[in-house]
Amino acid sequence: MPSNGGSGESTSIQPPRNPTPKKSERPPVLKKFKSLSPNDPRPTPRFPGPLFPAVRRVTSLPPSSDRRASIDTDASAKHSSGISNVTSSNLSSIDVVNSFSDRDWMYPSFLGPHAARNRVLTVKAAPKSPSRGGGERLMDGVQGKVVDEKQQIDTPTNKEEVKIVASQVSTTNITQSSSVSSSSARRIRGMKLKRYFIFCLVIFSCIFPVSYVTHLRNIVARLEEENINLRRWCSETDVVGNKGNEVLQPEDDSSLNFFGNADGRTVALYTVVFTLIMPFVLYKYLDYLPQIKNISKRTKPDKEEVPLKKRIAYMVDVCFSVYSYAKLFALLFATIFLIAFGGLALYAVSDGSLAEALWLSWTFVADSGNHADSVGIGSRIVSVSISSGGMLIFAMILGLVSDAISEKVDSLRKGKSEVIENNHILILGWSDKLGSLLKQLAIANKSVGGGAVVVLAERDKEEMEMEIAKLEFDFMGTSVICRSGSPLILADLKKVSVSKVRAIIVLASDENADQSDARALRVVLSLTGVKEGLRGHVVVEMSDIDNEPLVKLVGGDRIETVVAHDVIGRLMIQCALQTGLAQIWEDILGFENDEFYIKRWPQLDGMQFEDVLISFPDAIPCGVKVAADSGMIILNPDDNYVLKEGDEVLVIAEDDDTYAPAPLPEVRRVGFPNVPELPKYPEKILFCGWRRDIHDMIMVLEAFLAPGSELWMFNEVPEKERERKLIDGGLDSSGLEKIKLVHREGNAVIRRHLENLPLETFDSILILADESLEDSVVHSDSRSLATLLLIRDIQSKRLPYKDTQSTSLRLAGFSQSSWIREMQQASDKSIIISEILDSRTRNLVSVSRISDYVLSNELVSMALAMVAGDKQINRVLEELFAEEGNEMCIKPAEFYLFDQEELCFYDIMLRGRQRQEIVIGYRLANSERAIINPPKKSEPRKWSLDDVFVVFSSGS
């Protein structure tokens, strides 16, 4: 479309339109542009956004210098309208020229100022004119236009042209807007200060007239009083003249110093009024003080500055939170202020002295009923106000005292108070073994008249005390103190006097094995961080034997570990191989009967162990702690070992104060023929369930069983996964020489799965607490109990009953129920050892006698209590539980005597030394329980070959 111009006119060519395009060849519909002539008087329309077609303005200016000249001429012609108009006009012309080949894409005005692109401006230096001002010359010098890329190539530029970035225009606009906003902020702040000064002026104008009027009224009252006195005096003396003139002499009273001549009551009244008004004024205009300070210092105020009222409230809050005595001091200050302020007000409205007014104010504060005798309206108003403030203050005092008492009681109730004990036992953690552990510790402390046991756990104190009360056990003088806290926090450890304890027991948590051992490791690290140090040793209950070395590495020599899972597993195997051994272990580990003690006896120095063995009428020596060998304990030493100075003797006794050495008794040292050990026969054992340490149990069986034995493993774990778990535990089933593994997959609580097993052919059956349920004690025990009942019921229907003579010895303990009696008779054919975690379930199973023995966590609690009493006992237990070294076993009487031979127990002990064994007890043929450390060892009695003896044997 041609534009109005000469040779320099620019044309806008539009593509020709096809009047009849085919439907298939029709191009996409584009937005149509609206072209406007530059001579069009109508303003350029602005459309709101890209939804409307853009506007194209066609210019007729020449492409090069002519167009630049026209822009300059147009700018000069419009200079009279102002500098800002010229600048905007020139910039608009620049945008028209440079935009997309003479196409002006209009930016929507409602979106705000448009950020200009970095376009190139060609500025032409304007000629100097003497008649123009500096501003005009500046604007002439800034005139220019934008040239597009084609024009920059074709048109040469003059040396006087410079390039300016058009984005500076938008920066100038932003600076101007920011200056306007700052000036408006200063104007608003000035208006606020003006209102503040006006308010202060109003307050002053109110106080000053009131005080001045009060002063004038006092003067008038005094003059009236003098006038009355003068009239009275004149009427009495009837004298008129100079004397009257002298009486009527006015006092020198100036209104300018009325505060100095005013009496004390007026000053007190002013002080009271001023004190009452000032808090309201300060609260209203407290935030203006920083602004006045900034104005006086001529500093710029900070926009993020916190108001003064909020800062004061925050400081008061912090003071009350940090300092416990802040509330008390604030209440004391409020009381003193009320007494002083009330006394001053009473002095202003009454006729008494200031001291009398202060005393009345105190009586009003202390007793609100004392103001009933007040006379006068002013006195009554003030006295009522003082009494109201006194009631409020005493209510605050009562609340403060009540809160303090409640906080102290709550602290005691929640177990937050400090424990002041010495030489006590500290238990860290909470588990189902705590009840039996407390029983054993209470029995151990009975000989010393009781003691203190402190329990620190992350539970509520009241809940712990209720759980302990449910035990219904007499602690025999031992006090159990519960505190709520975390063993991982040093402050909680100091709260229970951790540096003064005799022993620390760290219980395993109810989590899985790895998490429980990780928590035990953190507790040990926390104990090593106690600055005061530890006086006693630390007994840590571990869940996995693989984690034991790490805990000992961290804790050092003070740490003694008891691996609960390993102890139970080894005891189950020993009890399965020897009937009745479980009851003996329970008697030795628990403090109710006989247990291990180590003590030094100087009178035994130089004696051989053979003589030491029969030197204690109330104890049985079984080892020596060698002082020369770093305190190593030798269990079952040689007969020719001579005790040296510093050596201690390991014995089995009822208590540590119930035994002492005595003169050697008279015994018969008669030799006895050496009876060879009975040969071991292959056995068939069944494992029901899968334990985490089952590979260790298999290794122990490999050491004890005879070649050709079979171990059946019945559980829900797939066979391939079993092999993988055994290999991960370090056991290669192909390397087993004495036992053969037989895998059976099934559920031990489903009868049809159990019926597929030859239950009547097994010598021993071990019901294990399954690994999948070890986190839940109740579910694990329920499963074990169900498996036990099903196995006994199946055996009772498959096995023939024993004859009456063989079972007559056990009928006294049989149940009257027929089905339980059948299961009890079936138990004589095979040994069933059940692992029951909860001691309450264990008691139920033991009473019914459907299982030979039940091993539970109570044995672990016994071991923990014994090691807590003496850390050296842990070495003895580790050796007795191991598959190598000395072991506790049951031997027949034919190894030591003839049938119906009359011997004392000392004689049997000496015959046992011929076999390198230490006889510690016996079980008679007509008895169900063994007697460990029998009394009256020197009294002879007849023995039968059906009797058995409990011995410590070297295993060789």
Secondary structure as the mmCIF struct_conf table of DSSP 4:
data_model
#
loop_
_struct_conf.conf_type_id
_struct_conf.id
_struct_conf.beg_label_comp_id
_struct_conf.beg_label_asym_id
_struct_conf.beg_label_seq_id
_struct_conf.end_label_comp_id
_struct_conf.end_label_asym_id
_struct_conf.end_label_seq_id
BEND BEND1 ASN A 4 ASN A 4
BEND BEND2 GLY A 6 GLY A 6
TURN_TY1_P TURN_TY1_P1 SER A 7 GLY A 8
HELX_LH_PP_P HELX_LH_PP_P1 PRO A 15 ARG A 17
BEND BEND3 PRO A 19 THR A 20
TURN_TY1_P TURN_TY1_P2 LYS A 23 GLU A 25
HELX_LH_PP_P HELX_LH_PP_P2 ARG A 26 VAL A 29
HELX_LH_PP_P HELX_LH_PP_P3 LYS A 31 PHE A 33
STRN STRN1 LYS A 34 LEU A 36
TURN_TY1_P TURN_TY1_P3 PRO A 38 ASN A 39
BEND BEND4 ARG A 42 ARG A 42
HELX_LH_PP_P HELX_LH_PP_P4 PRO A 43 PRO A 45
BEND BEND5 PRO A 48 GLY A 49
TURN_TY1_P TURN_TY1_P4 PRO A 50 LEU A 51
BEND BEND6 PHE A 52 PHE A 52
STRN STRN2 VAL A 55 ARG A 57
BEND BEND7 PRO A 63 SER A 64
HELX_RH_AL_P HELX_RH_AL_P1 SER A 65 ALA A 77
TURN_TY1_P TURN_TY1_P5 LYS A 78 LYS A 78
HELX_RH_3T_P HELX_RH_3T_P1 HIS A 79 SER A 81
HELX_RH_AL_P HELX_RH_AL_P2 ILE A 83 ASN A 98
TURN_TY1_P TURN_TY1_P6 SER A 99 ASP A 102
HELX_LH_PP_P HELX_LH_PP_P5 MET A 106 PRO A 108
HELX_RH_3T_P HELX_RH_3T_P2 SER A 109 LEU A 111
BEND BEND8 PRO A 113 PRO A 113
STRN STRN3 VAL A 120 VAL A 123
HELX_LH_PP_P HELX_LH_PP_P6 ALA A 125 LYS A 128
TURN_TY1_P TURN_TY1_P7 PRO A 130 SER A 131
BEND BEND9 ARG A 132 ARG A 132
HELX_RH_AL_P HELX_RH_AL_P3 GLY A 134 VAL A 142
STRN STRN4 GLY A 144 VAL A 146
HELX_RH_AL_P HELX_RH_AL_P4 GLU A 149 ASP A 154
BEND BEND10 THR A 155 THR A 155
HELX_LH_PP_P HELX_LH_PP_P7 PRO A 156 ASN A 158
TURN_TY1_P TURN_TY1_P8 LYS A 159 GLU A 160
STRN STRN5 VAL A 162 VAL A 165
TURN_TY1_P TURN_TY1_P9 ALA A 166 ALA A 166
HELX_RH_AL_P HELX_RH_AL_P5 SER A 167 THR A 237
BEND BEND11 GLY A 241 GLY A 241
HELX_RH_AL_P HELX_RH_AL_P6 ASN A 242 VAL A 247
TURN_TY1_P TURN_TY1_P10 LEU A 248 LEU A 248
HELX_LH_PP_P HELX_LH_PP_P8 GLN A 249 GLU A 251
HELX_RH_3T_P HELX_RH_3T_P3 SER A 255 ASN A 257
HELX_RH_AL_P HELX_RH_AL_P7 PHE A 258 ASN A 261
BEND BEND12 ALA A 262 ALA A 262
HELX_RH_AL_P HELX_RH_AL_P8 GLY A 264 TYR A 285
HELX_RH_3T_P HELX_RH_3T_P4 LEU A 286 TYR A 288
HELX_RH_AL_P HELX_RH_AL_P9 LEU A 289 LYS A 297
TURN_TY1_P TURN_TY1_P11 ARG A 298 ARG A 298
HELX_LH_PP_P HELX_LH_PP_P9 LYS A 300 ASP A 302
TURN_TY1_P TURN_TY1_P12 LYS A 303 GLU A 304
HELX_LH_PP_P HELX_LH_PP_P10 GLU A 305 PRO A 307
HELX_RH_AL_P HELX_RH_AL_P10 LEU A 308 VAL A 322
TURN_TY1_P TURN_TY1_P13 SER A 324 TYR A 325
HELX_RH_AL_P HELX_RH_AL_P11 ALA A 326 VAL A 349
BEND BEND13 SER A 350 GLY A 352
HELX_RH_AL_P HELX_RH_AL_P12 LEU A 354 ALA A 366
HELX_RH_3T_P HELX_RH_3T_P5 SER A 368 ASP A 373
BEND BEND14 GLY A 376 GLY A 376
HELX_RH_AL_P HELX_RH_AL_P13 ILE A 377 LYS A 414
TURN_TY1_P TURN_TY1_P14 GLY A 415 GLY A 415
BEND BEND15 SER A 417 SER A 417
HELX_LH_PP_P HELX_LH_PP_P11 GLU A 418 VAL A 419
BEND BEND16 ASN A 422 ASN A 423
STRN STRN6 ILE A 425 LEU A 428
BEND BEND17 GLY A 429 GLY A 429
TURN_TY1_P TURN_TY1_P15 ASP A 432 LYS A 433
HELX_RH_AL_P HELX_RH_AL_P14 LEU A 434 ALA A 444
HELX_RH_3T_P HELX_RH_3T_P6 ASN A 445 VAL A 448
TURN_TY1_P TURN_TY1_P16 GLY A 449 GLY A 449
STRN STRN7 ALA A 452 ALA A 457
BEND BEND18 GLU A 458 ARG A 459
HELX_RH_AL_P HELX_RH_AL_P15 LYS A 461 ALA A 469
TURN_TY1_P TURN_TY1_P17 LYS A 470 LEU A 471
TURN_TY1_P TURN_TY1_P18 MET A 476 GLY A 477
STRN STRN8 SER A 479 SER A 484
TURN_TY1_P TURN_TY1_P19 PRO A 487 LEU A 488
HELX_RH_AL_P HELX_RH_AL_P16 LEU A 490 LYS A 495
TURN_TY1_P TURN_TY1_P20 VAL A 496 SER A 497
HELX_RH_3T_P HELX_RH_3T_P7 VAL A 498 LYS A 500
BEND BEND19 ARG A 502 ARG A 502
STRN STRN9 ALA A 503 VAL A 506
HELX_LH_PP_P HELX_LH_PP_P12 LEU A 507 SER A 509
BEND BEND20 ASP A 510 GLU A 511
HELX_RH_AL_P HELX_RH_AL_P17 ALA A 513 THR A 528
TURN_TY1_P TURN_TY1_P21 GLY A 529 GLY A 529
TURN_TY1_P TURN_TY1_P22 LYS A 531 GLU A 532
BEND BEND21 ARG A 535 GLY A 536
STRN STRN10 HIS A 537 MET A 542
BEND BEND22 SER A 543 SER A 543
HELX_RH_3T_P HELX_RH_3T_P8 ILE A 545 ASN A 547
HELX_RH_AL_P HELX_RH_AL_P18 GLU A 548 GLY A 555
HELX_RH_3T_P HELX_RH_3T_P9 GLY A 556 ARG A 558
STRN STRN11 ILE A 559 VAL A 563
HELX_RH_AL_P HELX_RH_AL_P19 ALA A 564 LEU A 577
BEND BEND23 GLN A 578 GLN A 578
TURN_TY1_P TURN_TY1_P23 THR A 579 GLY A 580
HELX_RH_AL_P HELX_RH_AL_P20 LEU A 581 LEU A 589
BEND BEND24 GLY A 590 ASN A 593
STRN STRN12 GLU A 595 LYS A 599
HELX_RH_3T_P HELX_RH_3T_P10 PRO A 602 LEU A 604
TURN_TY1_P TURN_TY1_P24 ASP A 605 GLY A 606
STRN STRN13 GLN A 608 GLN A 608
HELX_RH_AL_P HELX_RH_AL_P21 PHE A 609 VAL A 612
TURN_TY1_P TURN_TY1_P25 LEU A 613 ILE A 614
BEND BEND25 SER A 615 SER A 615
TURN_TY1_P TURN_TY1_P26 PRO A 617 ASP A 618
STRN STRN14 ALA A 619 VAL A 626
HELX_RH_3T_P HELX_RH_3T_P11 ALA A 627 ASP A 629
TURN_TY1_P TURN_TY1_P27 SER A 630 GLY A 631
STRN STRN15 MET A 632 LEU A 635
BEND BEND26 ASN A 636 ASN A 636
TURN_TY1_P TURN_TY1_P28 ASP A 639 ASN A 640
STRN STRN16 VAL A 642 VAL A 642
TURN_TY1_P TURN_TY1_P29 GLU A 645 GLY A 646
STRN STRN17 GLU A 648 ALA A 653
BEND BEND27 GLU A 654 ASP A 655
TURN_TY1_P TURN_TY1_P30 ASP A 656 ASP A 657
BEND BEND28 THR A 658 THR A 658
HELX_LH_PP_P HELX_LH_PP_P13 PRO A 663 GLU A 666
HELX_LH_PP_P HELX_LH_PP_P14 VAL A 675 LYS A 680
STRN STRN18 LYS A 684 CYS A 688
BEND BEND29 GLY A 689 GLY A 689
TURN_TY1_P TURN_TY1_P31 ARG A 692 ASP A 693
HELX_RH_AL_P HELX_RH_AL_P22 ILE A 694 PHE A 704
BEND BEND30 LEU A 705 LEU A 705
HELX_LH_PP_P HELX_LH_PP_P15 ALA A 706 ALA A 706
TURN_TY1_P TURN_TY1_P32 PRO A 707 GLY A 708
STRN STRN19 SER A 709 ASN A 715
BEND BEND31 GLU A 716 VAL A 717
HELX_RH_AL_P HELX_RH_AL_P23 GLU A 719 ASP A 728
TURN_TY1_P TURN_TY1_P33 GLY A 729 GLY A 730
HELX_RH_3T_P HELX_RH_3T_P12 SER A 733 GLY A 735
BEND BEND32 GLU A 737 LYS A 738
STRN STRN20 ILE A 739 GLU A 745
TURN_TY1_P TURN_TY1_P34 ALA A 748 VAL A 749
HELX_RH_AL_P HELX_RH_AL_P24 ARG A 751 GLU A 755
TURN_TY1_P TURN_TY1_P35 ASN A 756 ASN A 756
BEND BEND33 LEU A 757 LEU A 757
HELX_RH_3T_P HELX_RH_3T_P13 LEU A 759 THR A 761
BEND BEND34 ASP A 763 ASP A 763
STRN STRN21 SER A 764 ILE A 767
HELX_RH_3T_P HELX_RH_3T_P14 GLU A 771 LEU A 773
TURN_TY1_P TURN_TY1_P36 GLU A 774 ASP A 775
HELX_RH_AL_P HELX_RH_AL_P25 VAL A 777 ARG A 798
BEND BEND35 LEU A 799 LEU A 799
HELX_LH_PP_P HELX_LH_PP_P16 PRO A 800 ASP A 803
HELX_RH_AL_P HELX_RH_AL_P26 THR A 804 THR A 807
TURN_TY1_P TURN_TY1_P37 SER A 808 ARG A 810
HELX_RH_3T_P HELX_RH_3T_P15 LEU A 811 GLY A 813
BEND BEND36 GLN A 816 SER A 817
HELX_RH_AL_P HELX_RH_AL_P27 SER A 818 ALA A 826
TURN_TY1_P TURN_TY1_P38 SER A 827 LYS A 829
BEND BEND37 SER A 830 SER A 830
STRN STRN22 ILE A 831 GLU A 835
BEND BEND38 LEU A 837 ASP A 838
HELX_RH_AL_P HELX_RH_AL_P28 SER A 839 SER A 848
TURN_TY1_P TURN_TY1_P39 ARG A 849 ARG A 849
BEND BEND39 SER A 851 ASP A 852
STRN STRN23 TYR A 853 LEU A 855
HELX_RH_AL_P HELX_RH_AL_P29 ASN A 857 GLY A 869
TURN_TY1_P TURN_TY1_P40 LYS A 871 GLN A 872
HELX_RH_AL_P HELX_RH_AL_P30 ILE A 873 PHE A 881
BEND BEND40 ALA A 882 GLY A 885
STRN STRN24 GLU A 887 PRO A 892
HELX_RH_3T_P HELX_RH_3T_P16 ALA A 893 PHE A 895
TURN_TY1_P TURN_TY1_P41 TYR A 896 TYR A 896
TURN_TY1_P TURN_TY1_P42 ASP A 899 GLN A 900
STRN STRN25 GLU A 902 LEU A 903
HELX_RH_AL_P HELX_RH_AL_P31 PHE A 905 ARG A 913
TURN_TY1_P TURN_TY1_P43 GLN A 914 GLN A 916
STRN STRN26 GLU A 917 ARG A 923
TURN_TY1_P TURN_TY1_P44 ALA A 925 ASN A 926
BEND BEND41 GLU A 928 ARG A 929
STRN STRN27 ILE A 931 ILE A 932
BEND BEND42 ASN A 933 ASN A 933
BEND BEND43 PRO A 935 PRO A 935
TURN_TY1_P TURN_TY1_P45 LYS A 937 SER A 938
BEND BEND44 GLU A 939 GLU A 939
STRN STRN28 ARG A 941 LYS A 942
TURN_TY1_P TURN_TY1_P46 LEU A 945 ASP A 946
STRN STRN29 VAL A 948 SER A 953
#
